[in-house]
Amino acid sequence: MKLLVTGGAGFIGSNFIHYWLKHYPDDQIRNLDLLTYAGNLDNLSDLVDNPNYEFIKGDIGDEKIVKEAVAGVDLIVHFAAESHVDRSIKNCADFIKTNVEGTRVLLEAARTARPGGLRFHHISTDEVFGALDFKDEKFNENTPYDPRSPYSASKAASDHLVRAYYHTYKLPITISNCSNNYGPYQYPEKLLPLFITNLLEGKKVPVYGDGKNIRDWIQVDDHNRGVDLIIKKGRIGETYCLGGNSEKSNLEITLLILELMGQGEEMIEFVPDRLGHDLRYAINFSKAEKELGFKPEFSFVDGLKETINWYSNNREWWQKLKQK
């Protein structure tokens, strides 16, 4: 099988490529990535000489490049997205261009590539569902959309567009909405790598507001296993939620990182809260568990320990990024 992976030089995409070639070494992967600030070919340096891996630098909004990239592939796995909420609050233009228009260009290329269209899996986020209170039931596939940031609004729009191509053109699509990923190769502006690398540099960690905001966390290879199961077993036209069964407040996570890294609470710096900061996200993944056999294998503590070790042992990788 030949796959086109969009955004494959980013955090989740590069981990997915490593995952896929490890489990399916005879498959071929074509990676289409524009290499914006969060795209990093160092993430895939070990694959440069792999004959089953090919890199194309290009914009998913460029119809000519996308048409060439989809030629001969059997499956598109669409990770490419602008994804940082804080950046979307400051300026959302790139989020609309990439997440909405870029997805449209890919869908159209998939639809016209061959009769019946190409199999298309779309990676989305739990943030499209809005926010939960502490007592609310977890998000599931039937939760109404209620995006609260420009980022989540752009992802919600792309989700709707993917479903529209299924209903209108019968394009064979699936969608996954995942909780917060963590693990190797994550750009150090995100919470876990920011806190870990700050502490490795002797700097304090900035906690928004009172630190009570809650997220569900999923280790990136647990997420990739879920995507694999959806591709192989998922029902066409369906959405599957993928979670890590690890709800933690930002303050809980901060204290755990400090403990694991031998640091004290004096390294916490409380900073003004993010605009429109959603209180809680949590994923009910029972549909994926029942239909696909999905279940996260990493406990949060074990996954966090591995993540801390990775950043500790790969300082050159993240130091270059933090100097930009």
N, C-alpha and C positions, 0 to 999 in steps of 0.2 A: 504494500500500500504506500502511496505517496501523499504526504500531508503538506499543506501550506499553513504555517503558524505565523500569525501576525503579532507584532510586538514581542518577538521571540528573544530580543536582547534585553528585555526588561526583567524585573524580578520574577514574577510568576511564570512568564513565558520561557525564560531561560531554564528555570527549574523543570518546567514541563518537557522541554526538549531533552534535557538530561534524563529525565524519568523515562520518556518514550523510547529513546535509543538504548537505554539500559534493558528495558523489558521487551523491546521489539527491534533488535539490532539489524534485522534485514529490511526494515521499512526505510523509506527515504523522507527526509524533512527539508523543506524549503522555508527559510526564515525571512520574512519581509518586515523590515524595521527602519524607521527614519533616523534612528539614533539621535533623538532629542536628549535633553539633559539626563533622563532616567534610563535611556538605552545605553548599554555598555557591552561592547564586544569582548571585554575581558571576562565577562560571565561565561563565555563559550570558547575560550582560548584553547581548551583541550580538544575541541572538535574540528580545528582548522584542517587537519589532515584526514578527517573521516570522509570517505567517498560517498557516504549516505547523507551528508549534511551540506547544504548550500545556503549561502547568505546573499540576499538582495537588499541593497539600501534603497529605500523608497517610501513614499507617502501613501497611506491607504486611501487618501483622497484623490490621488492621481490615477485617472481611469486607464491611461495607457500602460503604466507600470503594473497596475493591478491585473489587467487583462493578460499581460505577459506572465505574471506570477502564478495565475490560476491555471495556466495551460498545462495539461497533463496530470493534474493532481486529482485525487479521489475525495479528499476531505479538507475543509477549511476549519481551523480552530482559531477563533478570533479573540486574542487577548489585547490587542493594541488599543490603548485608551490613555487619555489624560486622566489622572486618578487622585491627585492630591487636593483635598477639600480646601485647605488654606489658599492654595494657588487659584482655585476656582472662584473664591470669594473676592480676591484682588482683581481678577480679570478672567472672565469666563469665555472669551471669544474662541480660544484654542480648543476648549472643551466641546463647544458646539461643532466646530469644524471637524475635529477628529472623531469624537464619539458618535455624532449623529450623521454628518455628511460622509465621513469615512466609512461608517457601517453601511450606508446606502450604496456607496460605490462597490463595496465588497459583495453585498447581496445581489446587486445587478450583474456583476461579473459571474457569480455563482449560478444565477438563474440562466444566463445565456451561454455558459461554457459548454453545455451539452444537453441533449434532450432530457427533461426531468430535473435538471439542475444538479449541482454538486451538494453533497452532504455538508451541512454547515452547523458548527457548534459555536454558540455565542456565550462568552464569559461575562457575567454581570455581578452585581453586588447586592448585599442585603440593604444597602442604604436607600434603594429605590422605594422601600416600604415605609420610610419615614422613621418614626421614633416610638419606643415603647415606654410605658411607665414601669415602675418596679414590679407591679402586680399583674401586668398584662401578659397574656399568652404569647408565646414565641411566634415569630414570623413563620409562615408556611407558604406554599405555592398559591393559596387562595387569598392571601392578605392583599387588600387593596393598595394600590400604589399611592404614596403620599410623600414624594421627595421634598427635602428641606433645604438643600444647597444647590448651587448651580451645577456642581459635579453630579450629584445624584439625579438631578433633573435631566441632565444630558444622557445619563445611563438609562433612565426610565424611557426616554424617547427612543433610544436605540433598541431597547427590548421590544417596545411596541412595533417598531419598524420590522424587526426580525419576525415577529408573529404575523404581521400583515403580509409578509412575503410567503409565509406558509399558507395562510388562508386564501390569499388572492391567487398565488401562482403555484401552490402546492410544493414549494421548495422544501426539501427534507431537512428541517432544522430541529435543534434542541437548544435549550437555554439552561444555564446553571446560575443560581444566585448564591454566592458564598459569603461567609463571614470574614472577619479580618485575618488575612494570611500573615504568617511570619516564617522566618528561616533564612538561609544563606542568600546572598546577592540582593538583599533589599536595600534600596537607596536610603542613605542615612538621614533623610528628612523625616522619615516615618518614626512612630513612637518607639518601638523596641530598638531598632538599630541606632536611633538618635541617643536614647538613654544609655545604651551599652557603650557606644563609642565615646560619648561625653565622659563617662566614668573612666574609661581606659585612658582618656586624656587628662584626667584630674579635674574635669569641669562638673558643675552642678547639672541636675536634670530639671527641665521646666515642666511643671504640672499645671495644666489648665484649671482655673477655678478652684473648686474644693476637691477635685480628683474623684468625685463620686460617679462620673459617667461610666457606664458599663458597656463592654463589648464582648462578643463571643469570638474566640480565637481558634484558628485552624492552622496546623502546621502545613506548609506548602505542599509537601508530598502526600499528605492525606487528601488535600484538595485535588492534586493531580490524579490520585487513584480514583477519586470520585468522578472526575471528568472522563477518565479512561472507561469506567463502568457505564457512564451515560452514552459515550460513543459506541460502545460494544453492545449494550443491552437496553438503552433508553428507548422509549416509544417516541416515534417521530411526531413533532408538533408539541411535545410536552416540555414542561419546566421542572427542574429538580433543585431543591435547596440543599446546600452542603454546609454543614457546620461542624465545629470541633468539640461541642459539648463542654466548653470551657468559658463560662461567663466570669469575667473579672472586672472590677472597677479599675480605673487608671491608677488610683492610689494603691490598691492591692498589688498591682503589677509592679509599680515603682518600688514598693517595700520588698517584694520578692527579688527583684533584680539587685537591689542594694544588698540583701542578705547573701545572695549567691555570689556576689562580687566582693564581699567582705567590706562593704561601705556602710556608713551610718546615715541617719535621717537628716543630718546637717547638710547633706548633698542635695536635698530637695529645695527647689526654688518655685514657689507658687506664683503663677503669672496670670494676667487677666484672661478670662475665659474667651474661647473662640466665639465669634458671632454665630448665632443660631445653632449652638452646640447640642446635638441630639443627646437625650439622656441615656437611652439604652437600645442596643441591638441584640437580638438573640434568635437563633435559627432552630426550627424544628425540622430535622432531616428524616423523619419517619417514612416519608414516601420513598426516598432514595434507599433507605435501609430495607424496607419491605420489598420493593420492586427489583433493586439492583444488588442488595447485599452490602451496601455501603455502611461502614462504621469507622470512625477515626481510630487510628492505632496509637497515636502519640498522646500521652498525658501532657498537660500544659507545662508542668514542671520539667519533665524530661525533655520536651521540645525546646523549652527556654534554655536549659543547660547546654544542649547541643548548639543552639544559636549563639549563646555567649561564647562558647568555645570557638565557633567558626570565626566570629569577629575578632576574637583575641588572637587567632592564628593567621588572620588575613588582613593585617593592618595596612599593608601597602595598597590593597584593593580599595578600602574605604577612605584612607587618608587623601588619596588623589581626588576623590569626589568631594570631600569636605573643604578642600582648598579652592574649589571652583568659585 
